[in-house]
Amino acid sequence: MDRRLWAALPAVVLALSLAGVVAGKDGALASLETPVPPDADPGTRIDVAWRAWMPDSGSDWPFSGSPVFIRLVSANGGKATETMGRERPPGSGRYEATIAIPSGGVGLVEVGLFGESCIEGTCTRSDLLFELPEDQRVPQLAAARPVVPVATQAPPAGARPVTTTVAIIGAGVVLLVAAVGLSRRARRSTETARG
């Protein structure tokens, strides 16, 4: 095997083991601070706020400095509306946005972390959706019982932003792709030398 591949192997193993630890954690969570009205007229623009975090052994890791979005899925199958959140205050994992109600009204509310997956030069959307309480995810359920806003709170002492976690996973993927590429290149060189 090529020396460069052997040199990259420890870093790949470390990054993938860290990514496995992160992937093993409970799912990402979000909670709306302002309810999405179930009967808002299509085209109406509303202000929304939410928190996004990852629970870990009694602590919350806020999704800080991340490309977090909110999406309103149309109740009648029309085009969804989506916008990126603005984190306020920085480092809090609390996001705000103004978004339009889709045609057909709101069927579902989704909050997530924007992602992209690229394979051999072809890139596609690959988002991580956060788990919202059912009555916030489906606004019609909230009409029967109002959503109580979640108090904005500072991240707990020692809480780490998830951007570090995302960076570790990203580094692991990049190193793995590099290792595979080096392995293929080494194999081609060996086959060319034999031929």
Backbone hydrogen bonds, N-H to C=O, Kabsch-Sander energy under -0.5 kcal/mol:
donor,donor_aa,acceptor,acceptor_aa,energy
6,W,2,D,-1.8
7,A,3,R,-2.3
8,A,4,R,-1.7
9,L,5,L,-1.4
12,V,8,A,-2.1
13,V,9,L,-2.6
14,L,10,P,-2.5
15,A,11,A,-2.6
16,L,12,V,-2.7
17,S,13,V,-2.2
18,L,14,L,-2.2
19,A,15,A,-2.3
20,G,16,L,-2.1
21,V,17,S,-1.7
22,V,18,L,-2.2
23,A,19,A,-2.8
24,G,20,G,-1.3
25,K,22,V,-1.6
29,L,53,W,-3.1
30,A,131,E,-2.1
31,S,51,R,-1.9
33,E,49,A,-3.2
34,T,49,A,-1.3
40,A,37,P,-1.1
43,G,101,I,-2.9
44,T,41,D,-2.1
46,I,99,I,-2.9
48,V,97,A,-2.9
50,W,95,Y,-2.5
51,R,31,S,-2.3
52,A,93,G,-2.4
53,W,29,L,-2.5
54,M,61,W,-2.0
56,D,59,S,-2.8
59,S,56,D,-1.9
61,W,54,M,-2.5
63,F,52,A,-2.1
64,S,62,P,-1.6
68,V,66,S,-2.1
69,F,112,G,-2.7
70,I,83,T,-2.4
71,R,110,E,-3.3
72,L,81,T,-2.7
73,V,71,R,-0.6
73,V,108,L,-2.7
74,S,78,G,-0.5
75,A,105,G,-2.0
77,G,74,S,-0.9
81,T,72,L,-2.1
83,T,70,I,-2.1
85,G,68,V,-3.3
86,R,96,E,-2.8
87,E,85,G,-0.5
88,R,94,R,-2.4
92,S,89,P,-1.9
95,Y,50,W,-3.5
96,E,86,R,-1.7
97,A,48,V,-2.2
99,I,46,I,-2.5
101,I,44,T,-2.6
105,G,102,P,-1.9
107,G,73,V,-3.5
107,G,105,G,-0.6
108,L,73,V,-1.4
109,V,137,R,-2.4
110,E,71,R,-2.9
112,G,69,F,-1.9
113,L,128,L,-2.8
114,F,67,P,-3.2
114,F,112,G,-0.6
117,S,124,T,-2.9
119,I,122,T,-2.5
122,T,119,I,-1.9
123,C,121,G,-0.6
124,T,117,S,-2.5
126,S,115,G,-2.2
128,L,113,L,-2.1
129,L,127,D,-0.6
130,F,111,V,-3.0
131,E,28,A,-2.8
132,L,130,F,-0.6
136,Q,133,P,-1.8
137,R,133,P,-2.3
138,V,134,E,-2.3
141,L,138,V,-1.8
142,A,138,V,-0.8
143,A,139,P,-1.1
144,A,140,Q,-0.5
144,A,141,L,-0.8
145,R,141,L,-0.9
159,A,156,P,-2.3
162,V,62,P,-1.8
164,T,161,P,-1.1
165,T,161,P,-0.5
166,V,162,V,-2.8
167,A,163,T,-2.4
168,I,164,T,-2.2
169,I,165,T,-2.3
170,G,166,V,-2.7
171,A,167,A,-2.6
172,G,168,I,-2.3
173,V,169,I,-2.3
174,V,170,G,-2.6
175,L,171,A,-2.7
176,L,172,G,-2.3
177,V,173,V,-2.7
178,A,174,V,-2.5
179,A,175,L,-2.5
180,V,176,L,-2.5
181,G,177,V,-2.5
182,L,178,A,-2.6
183,S,179,A,-2.3
184,R,180,V,-2.5
185,R,181,G,-2.4
186,A,182,L,-2.6
187,R,183,S,-2.4
188,R,184,R,-2.6
189,S,185,R,-2.3
190,T,186,A,-2.2
191,E,187,R,-2.5
192,T,188,R,-2.7
193,A,189,S,-2.3
194,R,190,T,-1.9
195,G,191,E,-2.0
